[in-house]
């Protein structure tokens, strides 16, 4: 048993022809796929931004620690002189 939506599609095919209906369906699918891809990329960019913020914080902390070590090594070198 066909629903009314199926009758609308069959009616459109019989009036304008299959190629036009197929072209419209392909255009709709391309738009749908593009919208889904954009949403995924937006989510990935958000996740990447959070990851980079964490890496930046870790790098800054490591820089501070290395600077403290250099300062201590300089102090040890000065004490031996």
N, C-alpha and C positions, 0 to 999 in steps of 0.2 A: 504494500500500500504506500503510495507516494504522498508526501506532505505538501502543503501549499507552496513551500519554498522550492521544492523540486519542480512544481508546475511553472513557477516563475522562471526558473533556469531553462527549462525545456521550451517555454514560450519565447524567451530571449533568443535561444539558439535558432528557433524556427523563423523568427522575424529578421534578425540581423545576420545570421549565419554563424557557423561554428568558428571560423578564423577570428572574427572580431571578439567573440566571447572568450576564446582561448587567449587572445592577446590581452584582454582586460584581466583575465585570471592570472596571467604571467606577471603583469604589471603590479597587481595587488600582492602577489607572492614576493616580488622583489622589494616592494616597499616594506612589507612585514618583516622580511629577513633583515633588511637594512636597519629597521628600528630595533630589532632584537640585538643585532650586533652592536649598535651604538650603546644600548643599555649595558651590555656586558663590558664594553670597553670603559665606560664610565665607572663601573664597579671596580674594574681592575686598576684604573688610575687612582681611585680612592685608596685601595689596599696598598698600592705601590707607594703612595705618598706617606702612609703610616709606617711602612717598612723603612723607607728612607729616613724618616724622622728618628726612628729607633737606631739605625746605623749611625746617623750623625751624632746622636747623643753618646753612643758607645765610642765613637772616634774621638770626640771631644774629651771624654773621660780618660781614654788611653793617652791622649796628648798631655793632659795634666800629669798623669802618673809618670810618663817618660820625662817630662820637665823636672819633676821632683827628684827622680833618680839622677838626672844629670847634675842638678844642684848638689845633691849629696855626694856624688862622685867628685865634683869640683872641690867641695869642702874637705874631703878626705885627702885629695891631692895637695891642697894648700897646707894641711896639717903636717904632712910628711916633709915639706920643704923647710 
